Amino acid sequence: MKNANVTVTLTNGTEMPILGYGTWQNTDPKECIDGVEAALKAGYRHIDTAQMYGNEQLVGEGIRNSHVAREEIFLTSKLDNINHGYEKAKQTIEESLERLGVDYLDLFLIHWPVVEGHEEDWKQDNIETWRALEEAYEAGKLKAIGLSNFKVEHLENLLPNCRIKPMVNQIRLHPGVLQEETVAMSRENGMVVEAWSPLSPIPQMKENEAVIKMTDKYNKTIAQLLLRYCIQKQFVPLTKSVHKDRIIENYDIFDFEIDEEDMHYFDQFEMEGDIFM
Ligand SMILES: NC(=O)c1ccc[n+]([C@@H]2O[C@H](COP(=O)([O-])OP(=O)(O)OC[C@H]3O[C@@H](n4cnc5c(N)ncnc54)[C@H](OP(=O)(O)O)[C@@H]3O)[C@@H](O)[C@H]2O)c1
């Protein structure tokens, strides 16, 4: 298996591995700890958590159990919606570090731009919240800072009011959800775009003849095709599984290339049903 730890360089020179292991909904202690440990043992060097997932402590434990050195791991967490505002954000960054048992985070994101209690003043709220991230970055506690789920209007508000520009925007991305304007604006402003829930088309694609043919053509699973698709679109996919075999399978995507015609098929793919983002 080829090494998945090819990196993309953020605007400040920080290297981010181009495949991350996600931990959303990993709240069962054993599943979460073992999942993180299994991912690191399988070779992943990029772990994504969030205050909102309620599992930072478990993720920290999984990291320690793996015996992979802290400096080899790119670790991300995100600000919970209830912790917006300069003072709260400042304090809660310390709490994340403590829960994870680390001295610094490689990346910290504002999880959502518009949150309960700030529906009316979200513009000012984001500017003040961002200031706390900038200060923690300057203090060396956060090696990179960024955003999550920020669409064009949210970027338009925050970007002119930053001293330090965000380095990442983490958004939902996969065939059927390409958020082209947001991706373009994020990139024009120097941000690396990360893809969350990249495997969500699996249930629909399982019934799709063209995709089934592709699994034969490339000798890869639908999950592997979807993750490879992200890599070729230069999205940094974050993927999660609590199953060791799937964790290993999802990492094995660096020895093939999806051709132009099949990339185009995925680009045109339409998702059924309501899509949360
Ligand atoms: N910023 C945000 O607002 C936001 C929102 C959502 C997610 N995220 C981040 O992005 C990460 C990825 O998103 P996601 O958790 O929705 O995961 P995903 O990678 O899109 O996976 C979705 C589901 O697919 C299953 N799966 C995984 N590998 C598979 C495989 N090889 N074959 C078949 N099924 C497979 C998993 O179930 P099993 O565990 O049962 O295998 C998982 O529940 C999250 O964990 C989180 O870190 C961020």
The ligand as an ORCA input file, in Angstrom:
! r2SCAN-3c Opt
* xyz 0 1
  N     -17.349     20.187     10.001
  C     -18.506     19.551     10.071
  O     -19.579     20.157     10.282
  C     -18.535     18.079      9.905
  C     -19.757     17.422      9.702
  C     -19.733     16.033      9.526
  C     -18.526     15.358      9.593
  N     -17.355     16.030      9.835
  C     -16.041     15.323      9.913
  O     -15.878     14.538      8.744
  C     -15.709     13.176      9.125
  C     -16.243     12.259      8.039
  O     -17.626     12.383      7.877
  P     -18.616     11.196      8.332
  O     -18.353     10.844      9.736
  O     -19.986     11.604      7.940
  O     -18.051      9.926      7.563
  P     -17.948      9.271      6.114
  O     -16.499      8.986      5.961
  O     -18.635     10.018      5.049
  O     -18.682      7.901      6.433
  C     -20.077      7.787      6.579
  C     -20.429      6.394      7.036
  O     -19.909      5.416      6.113
  C     -19.512      4.255      6.802
  N     -18.269      3.759      6.169
  C     -16.984      4.111      6.416
  N     -16.131      3.432      5.627
  C     -16.896      2.628      4.853
  C     -16.593      1.684      3.849
  N     -15.338      1.451      3.476
  N     -17.613      1.021      3.253
  C     -18.891      1.246      3.613
  N     -19.250      2.147      4.578
  C     -18.253      2.816      5.178
  C     -19.251      4.651      8.233
  O     -19.911      3.735      9.113
  P     -19.102      2.719     10.068
  O     -18.438      3.554     11.134
  O     -20.172      1.843     10.614
  O     -18.111      1.989      9.207
  C     -19.814      6.067      8.379
  O     -20.817      6.131      9.347
  C     -16.437     13.112     10.463
  O     -16.163     11.928     11.188
  C     -15.987     14.375     11.104
  O     -14.693     14.246     11.630
  C     -17.351     17.381      9.977
*
